[in-house]
Amino acid sequence: MAWSNKIMIYLDKAVNIIYLNLLWLAGVVLGLGFFGVFPATYALFHLQKEEAYKADYPSYLQIAKSFFTAYKKGFMKMNGLALIYGAILYVLWIDMQLVKQMAIGLAVLYYPLLFIMIYVLAAIVYTFPVAIHTEGTFKQKAKLVLALPLLMPVQSIFSLLFFLVLLAAAYKFSIILPLCFVSIYIICIERFISGELMKKGAIKEEIIQENM
């Protein structure tokens, strides 16, 4: 009986992962694509701390309510950040295309621009845990987000490599994308990064408890 209960719990968690991914996709569609990505991602990160999600047999209706409450709460703020990050990445991409046309520039400027782009992508990953788990002004949080890729280089590299591994798996098995791609990434990164942020003193355990 004990083993059957454990199996049921694991199966339920697998269903939860699929359900979270579908919620994220619904959030993206609700935001008409681009304007839904950051709010849906924020809501999924936020959901990891909700009691409704952490229960052994959570209520799917309650999970959906918690998700869309966080989605609505962070919609404007997250889209503001999405526009900023999108503009920065677009400018960097244009610069890299221009540099490719220059024989000298390709050797001198291409890799620094590539490094900056990777740095910005790492900062995006930290944006959501910092927004959820830390207190302070927008300026203070922005400084922390920009500093974390340097303060936590191993974690930053791991986060990006893990994304590439999932992307490769999704390329091989396309069913991963609609079923669990985003939810698996966010669940793993949230647990990994939050623990490391506590070790670094960037966030405190009591702040996490308050957000649960």
C-alpha positions in Angstrom: 0.0 0.0 0.0 2.8 2.4 0.8 4.5 1.8 -2.5 1.2 2.3 -4.4 0.7 5.6 -2.6 4.2 6.7 -3.5 3.6 5.8 -7.2 0.3 7.7 -7.2 2.1 10.8 -5.7 4.8 10.6 -8.4 2.2 10.2 -11.1 0.3 13.1 -9.7 3.4 15.3 -9.7 4.1 14.3 -13.4 0.5 15.4 -14.2 1.2 18.6 -12.3 4.3 19.3 -14.5 2.2 18.9 -17.6 -0.6 21.0 -16.1 1.8 23.8 -15.3 3.2 23.8 -18.8 -0.3 24.1 -20.2 -1.0 27.0 -17.8 2.1 28.7 -19.1 1.1 28.2 -22.7 -2.4 29.6 -21.8 -0.8 32.6 -20.3 1.3 33.2 -23.4 -1.7 32.9 -25.6 -3.7 35.2 -23.3 -0.9 37.8 -23.7 -1.0 37.5 -27.5 2.4 35.8 -27.6 5.2 38.2 -26.7 3.2 40.1 -24.0 2.4 36.8 -22.3 5.8 35.2 -22.0 7.2 37.2 -19.0 3.9 37.4 -17.0 3.3 33.6 -17.5 6.9 32.8 -16.5 6.6 35.1 -13.4 3.4 33.4 -12.5 4.9 29.9 -12.8 7.9 30.9 -10.6 5.5 32.4 -8.1 3.4 29.3 -8.1 6.3 27.2 -6.8 5.8 28.9 -3.4 2.1 28.5 -3.1 0.6 25.9 -0.7 -2.0 25.0 -3.4 0.8 23.7 -5.5 3.0 22.1 -2.8 0.3 19.7 -1.5 0.6 16.0 -2.4 -2.7 16.1 -4.2 -3.3 19.7 -5.2 -6.5 21.2 -6.5 -6.1 22.0 -10.1 -8.7 24.7 -9.9 -6.8 26.4 -7.0 -3.5 26.1 -8.9 -5.1 27.8 -11.9 -6.5 30.6 -9.6 -3.1 31.1 -8.0 -1.4 31.2 -11.4 -3.7 33.7 -13.0 -3.7 35.9 -9.8 0.1 36.1 -10.1 -0.2 36.6 -13.8 -2.5 39.5 -13.5 -0.5 41.0 -10.6 2.8 40.9 -12.6 1.4 41.6 -16.1 2.4 45.3 -16.5 5.6 45.1 -14.5 6.9 42.0 -16.3 6.0 43.3 -19.7 7.9 46.5 -18.9 11.0 44.3 -18.2 10.3 42.2 -21.3 10.4 45.4 -23.5 13.6 46.5 -21.9 15.3 43.1 -22.3 13.8 42.7 -25.8 15.2 46.0 -26.9 18.7 45.2 -25.5 18.8 41.8 -27.1 17.6 43.2 -30.4 20.2 45.9 -30.5 22.9 43.3 -29.6 21.7 41.0 -32.4 21.8 43.8 -34.9 25.3 44.8 -33.8 26.4 41.2 -34.2 25.0 41.0 -37.7 26.9 44.2 -38.6 30.1 43.0 -37.1 29.9 39.8 -39.2 30.2 42.0 -42.2 33.5 43.4 -41.0 36.7 41.3 -41.3 38.5 43.1 -38.5 35.3 43.7 -36.4 34.5 40.0 -36.5 37.7 39.2 -34.6 37.6 42.1 -32.2 34.0 42.8 -31.4 32.0 39.7 -32.1 32.9 37.7 -29.0 32.5 40.6 -26.6 29.0 41.2 -28.0 28.3 37.5 -27.7 29.4 37.6 -24.1 27.2 40.6 -23.4 24.2 38.8 -24.9 24.8 35.6 -22.8 25.2 37.9 -19.8 21.8 39.5 -20.5 20.2 36.0 -20.9 21.6 35.0 -17.5 20.2 38.2 -16.0 16.8 37.3 -17.4 16.9 34.0 -15.6 17.6 35.8 -12.2 14.9 38.4 -12.8 12.0 36.2 -11.7 13.4 34.8 -8.4 14.7 38.3 -7.5 11.3 39.9 -8.3 9.5 37.3 -6.2 11.8 36.7 -3.2 13.5 40.0 -2.5 12.4 43.2 -1.1 13.4 46.7 -2.1 13.0 49.3 -4.8 13.1 48.6 -8.5 16.6 50.1 -8.7 17.9 47.9 -5.9 16.4 44.8 -7.5 17.8 45.8 -10.9 21.3 46.1 -9.4 21.1 42.7 -7.8 19.9 41.1 -11.1 22.7 42.6 -13.0 25.3 41.6 -10.4 24.2 38.0 -10.0 25.7 36.6 -13.2 29.1 37.7 -11.9 28.4 36.7 -8.3 27.1 33.3 -9.3 29.0 32.3 -12.5 28.7 28.5 -12.0 24.9 28.8 -11.4 24.5 31.1 -14.4 26.4 28.7 -16.7 24.4 25.8 -15.4 21.1 27.6 -15.9 21.9 28.3 -19.5 23.4 24.9 -20.3 20.4 23.2 -18.7 18.2 25.2 -21.0 20.2 24.1 -24.0 20.0 20.4 -22.9 16.2 20.7 -22.6 16.1 22.4 -26.0 18.1 19.6 -27.5 15.8 17.0 -25.9 12.7 18.9 -27.2 14.3 19.0 -30.7 14.7 15.2 -30.6 11.2 14.6 -29.0 9.0 17.5 -30.0 6.2 16.4 -27.6 8.3 17.8 -24.8 7.6 21.4 -25.8 3.9 21.4 -25.2 4.0 19.0 -22.3 6.8 19.9 -20.0 9.6 22.0 -21.5 9.0 25.3 -19.6 7.6 23.8 -16.4 10.5 21.4 -15.9 13.0 24.2 -16.5 11.3 26.6 -14.1 10.8 24.0 -11.3 14.5 23.0 -11.4 15.9 26.5 -11.8 13.6 27.9 -9.0 14.8 25.3 -6.5 18.4 25.5 -7.6 18.7 29.3 -7.7 16.6 30.1 -4.6 18.9 27.8 -2.5 22.0 29.4 -3.9 20.6 32.9 -3.4 20.0 32.1 0.3 23.6 30.8 0.6 24.9 34.1 -0.9 22.7 36.1 1.5 20.9 37.7 -1.5 17.5 36.5 -0.1 16.5 35.4 3.4 14.5 32.3 4.2 11.9 34.3 6.1 11.2 36.2 2.9 10.6 33.0 1.0 8.3 31.8 3.8 6.3 35.1 3.5 5.8 34.4 -0.2 4.7 30.9 0.3 
